């Protein structure tokens, strides 16, 4: 059971990090092709993609909300704690992706 939880946490972490990094890098390529500032575009996209990366990594929010609802009102705390662990792993992954993109672009977001 622990291997399954650890594997899902690792998967959520890397999926959300990959979505932020990949979306920002490809957005930078699109900005380059359209003669915009790629580093500013990448930095802006990294910040905007964080929420969507969490949702995509968790596979949609309705299943997670259903498990949390059953945990709170049905006093089934183990699955609820597992969902919060998955949420934390996805949040941590998108934050690491955001930090990597900010590090690459050196924080060149437009004012």
C-alpha positions as CSV (number, residue, x, y, z in Angstrom):
1,X,0.0,0.0,0.0
2,X,2.8,2.4,0.8
3,X,4.4,1.8,-2.6
4,X,1.2,2.7,-4.3
5,X,0.9,6.0,-2.3
6,X,4.5,6.9,-2.9
7,X,4.2,6.1,-6.6
8,X,1.1,8.2,-7.0
9,X,2.7,11.1,-5.1
10,X,5.8,10.9,-7.3
11,X,3.6,10.7,-10.4
12,X,1.6,13.7,-9.3
13,X,4.8,15.7,-8.5
14,X,6.4,15.1,-11.9
15,X,3.3,15.5,-13.9
16,X,2.5,18.9,-12.4
17,X,6.2,20.0,-12.7
18,X,6.3,18.8,-16.3
19,X,3.1,20.7,-17.2
20,X,4.5,24.0,-15.8
21,X,7.9,23.6,-17.4
22,X,6.7,22.2,-20.7
23,X,3.9,24.7,-21.1
24,X,6.2,27.6,-20.2
25,X,9.0,26.4,-22.6
26,X,6.6,25.9,-25.5
27,X,4.9,29.2,-24.7
28,X,8.4,30.8,-24.9
29,X,8.9,29.2,-28.4
30,X,5.5,30.7,-29.5
31,X,6.5,34.1,-28.1
32,X,9.8,33.9,-30.1
33,X,7.9,33.0,-33.3
34,X,5.5,35.9,-32.8
35,X,8.3,38.4,-31.9
36,X,7.5,38.9,-28.2
37,X,9.8,38.7,-25.3
38,X,10.2,34.9,-24.6
39,X,11.5,35.2,-21.1
40,X,8.7,37.5,-19.9
41,X,6.2,35.2,-21.6
42,X,7.7,32.1,-20.0
43,X,7.7,33.7,-16.6
44,X,4.1,34.8,-16.9
45,X,2.9,31.5,-18.2
46,X,4.7,29.6,-15.4
47,X,2.7,31.6,-12.8
48,X,-0.6,31.1,-14.7
49,X,-0.1,27.4,-15.3
50,X,0.4,26.4,-11.7
51,X,-3.3,26.0,-10.9
52,X,-4.0,24.1,-14.1
53,X,-1.0,21.8,-13.5
54,X,-2.4,20.8,-10.1
55,X,-5.9,20.0,-11.5
56,X,-4.4,18.1,-14.4
57,X,-2.0,16.1,-12.2
58,X,-4.8,15.1,-9.9
59,X,-7.0,14.0,-12.9
60,X,-9.8,16.4,-12.2
61,X,-11.0,17.7,-8.9
62,X,-14.4,16.0,-8.6
63,X,-13.0,12.6,-7.5
64,X,-10.8,14.3,-5.0
65,X,-13.6,16.4,-3.6
66,X,-15.9,13.3,-3.4
67,X,-13.3,11.4,-1.4
68,X,-12.8,14.5,0.9
69,X,-16.6,14.7,1.3
70,X,-16.8,11.1,2.3
71,X,-13.9,11.6,4.7
72,X,-15.4,14.6,6.5
73,X,-19.0,13.5,6.7
74,X,-18.4,9.7,6.9
75,X,-15.4,10.0,9.3
76,X,-13.3,8.0,6.8
77,X,-10.0,9.8,7.4
78,X,-7.4,7.6,5.7
79,X,-8.6,8.2,2.1
80,X,-9.0,11.9,2.9
81,X,-5.5,12.1,4.2
82,X,-4.2,10.3,1.1
83,X,-5.9,12.8,-1.1
84,X,-4.4,15.7,0.8
85,X,-1.0,14.0,0.4
86,X,-1.6,13.8,-3.4
87,X,-2.7,17.4,-3.5
88,X,0.5,18.5,-1.6
89,X,2.7,16.5,-4.0
90,X,1.1,18.1,-7.0
91,X,1.4,21.6,-5.4
92,X,5.0,21.0,-4.6
93,X,5.7,19.8,-8.2
94,X,4.2,22.8,-9.8
95,X,6.0,25.1,-7.4
96,X,9.3,23.5,-8.2
97,X,8.5,23.9,-11.9
98,X,7.7,27.5,-11.4
99,X,11.0,28.1,-9.5
100,X,12.9,26.4,-12.3
101,X,11.3,28.6,-14.9
102,X,11.8,31.7,-12.8
103,X,15.5,30.7,-12.4
104,X,15.9,30.1,-16.1
105,X,14.3,33.5,-17.0
106,X,15.8,35.3,-14.0
107,X,12.3,36.6,-13.1
108,X,11.8,38.7,-16.3
109,X,8.1,39.2,-15.8
110,X,6.8,42.4,-17.3
111,X,5.7,45.1,-14.8
